[in-house]
Amino acid sequence: LKESEVQMNRETISKTPEIIVLKPAL
């Protein structure tokens, strides 16, 4: 992943904690 994509993923995870449960591989 590009650094910008990683940052976007971190922001998404921080906004939607369910992602941590549903997609722990991310």
C-alpha positions in Angstrom: 0.0 0.0 0.0 1.0 3.6 -0.6 1.6 5.7 2.5 -1.5 7.8 1.6 -3.6 4.6 1.4 -2.3 3.4 4.7 -3.2 6.8 6.3 -6.7 6.6 4.8 -7.2 3.1 6.2 -6.1 4.3 9.6 -8.6 7.1 9.5 -11.3 4.7 8.4 -10.5 2.3 11.2 -10.5 5.0 13.8 -13.9 6.2 12.6 -15.4 2.7 12.4 -14.0 0.3 15.0 -16.1 -2.5 13.6 -13.5 -2.8 10.8 -11.0 -4.0 13.4 -13.3 -6.9 14.3 -14.6 -7.7 10.8 -11.3 -7.3 8.9 -8.4 -7.8 11.3 -6.0 -8.5 8.4 -6.1 -4.8 7.4 
